[in-house]
Amino acid sequence: MTTPSDLKQQILALTREYSRQMHASFRPAADPERKPWQEGTTIPYAGRVFTKDEVESAVSSTLDFWLTLGKEGDAFQQELEAFLGVRHSLLVNSGSSANLIAISALTSPKLPEARRIKPGDEVITVAAGFPTTVAPIVQVGAVPVFIDANPITGNARCDQLELAYSSGKTKAVMMAHALGVCGKTV
């Protein structure tokens, strides 16, 4: 008789083989099994990179019906905490949720009154970005103040920060990477 544990192990072994056959172009660059890019094929959006281990972990979590956090999420949080040298980390489902949590945390009554974001306070952000960077500012009752983006790089025009700053009104700067180019601006 096949036990649920035996079935799961069979499924995961097949998952690894499926990933080996189907995901060769998504392996890390140094992986000898990575399929080289060929002219005429698409370059995957966001440069997805994963291994058979990660595919197996995803399927394993699904089989155990841990669709949020669970042991894999807990393990990731602990590894991230150790890597960063911090006491706590919080795994979220998206950058949008991370933005909301970050701004919401700054409204906490545990913060000193002078540092807390309250309704009507200003938060500087970039005009050409994701709506999910601006929406949390509005959700907590703050007022977004926009600076421009460099049309060549997509990065925020940080030279405009001082002009956007208003003493007594500005409480934070909220920036999320949105298609900008790291490093020097052109």
N, C-alpha and C positions, 0 to 999 in steps of 0.2 A: 504494500500500500504506500502510495506517495504522500508524504506529509506536506503541509503548507510550506514549511521551511525548505524542503527539497524542491518544491515547485518554484519558490522564489529564487533559489540558487540557479536553477535551470534557466529561468527567465533572465536573470542578471548575466549569466554566461552568454546567452544569445544576444542580449543587449550590447555587450562588449563587442561581439563579433559583428553585429549590425553597424555599430559605430565605426569599427575598423574599416569596414567596406564602404560605408556611405559618407563618412565625415573626414576623409583624408585631407581635404583642403583646409579644414578648420583647426588642424593640429598646430601646436606652437612651432615657430620657425626652425628651432633646433631639432625637432623630432624627425628621426630618419624615415618614419613612415609618412611624413607630410607629402602630399601630392603637390608638385610645383605648379605655380600659376602658368597658364598657357594663354598666349595672345588669342583674343576672341571670346574668352570666358569672362564672366562678371567677377568683380571684386566684391566680396560680401560686405553689406552695409555694417558699419561700426566695427569691422574687422573682427568678427566673432572668432574667438580662439578657445578651444576646449579639448579635453582628452577623453579617452574611454572611461576613465575614473569618474569624471564629472557627469557623463551621460548615465553611467551606472548609478551614481548617487541620486540623480534626478528621478530615474525610474524607481529606484528603491524607495524613495520618499513617497512617491505616488502610490506604489503598491501598499505601503503602510498607511496611506491616506493622510500623510502629513503634508498638506498643501500650503501651509504657512509655518514658518519656523520649524518646530520639531527638533529632533536631535541634530540634524545637519545644520540648521540655523543656529542652534545653541553652540555647536562646535565652532562654527564660523565666527560668531560673536566673541567667544573666548580666545580664539586664535588672533583675531583682530585686536582685542584688548592687549594681549601679550605683545604683539608686534608694535603697537603704538605706545605701549607702556602706560596705559590708562586703566582706571578701575572699571569703567562701564562703556559699553557700546550698544547701539540699538540698530538692528537690521530692519529695514523697511522695504516695501515692494517696488519703490520707484524713486527717481529723483524728485518728482512732484511731491510725494509724501515726505521726503527728506526736507524739502523747502518748507513745507507746512509745519513740520515738527520743529525745525530750527527757529522760525519766526515765533511760533507759539511758545517755545521755551523762553524766549526773551520777554514774554508778557507775564512770567511767573511772579506771584507775590513774594516768592523767596528771594528775588533779586532786590537790591536796594532800590528804593523809589526813584532815585535820580537816574538809574541805569535801565529801568524797566520801560518797555515800549507800552504806551497807553494810547487809547483812541485819540486821534488827532496828531500824534507824533509823526514826524517825517522819516521815511526810509528811502535812501538813494538807491536807484537801480538803473540798469541800462534799458534804453527804449526799445532796441531791437533784440529781444530775447524771447524766451518761452513765456506764454501767459501764466504758466504755473510757477513762475518766479514772482509775478506781480499779484496774482490772486491771493496768496497767503497774506501779503501785506494788507490788502483790502479786507480780508476776512477778519483780521485782528483789530480792524478799525483804524489802522495807520494810513498815512497818505503817501503814495509813491511819488518820488521826485525823480524825474528821468534825466539821464545824461545820454549823449549820443554814442553810437558805435562807429568805429573806424570802418568806412565802407570797403576798404581793401582787406583788412584782416578779420573783421567781425568782432574784434575785441572792444571792450568798453573804452571810451575816451577818458582815461583816468585823469588827464590834465583838466577835466571839467569838474572833478570832485570838489575842489575848494569853492568853485562858483556855486555849486549846488548846495553846499553846506550852509545851514542856517543855525547860528548859535541859539540854543534853548529849544529848538524845534527838531533838529536832526538827531535821531537816536541810533541809527544803524545804516550800514551799507549792505545791500543784499545783491550778490552777483552769482549767477550760475553760468557755467561754461555753456555756450550756445554757438557752436560752430566756429569759434575763434581760433586763431593760430597762436600757439605758445611762442614765447620769446620776443625778439625785437619786433616793433611795428615797422611797416614799410614807409 
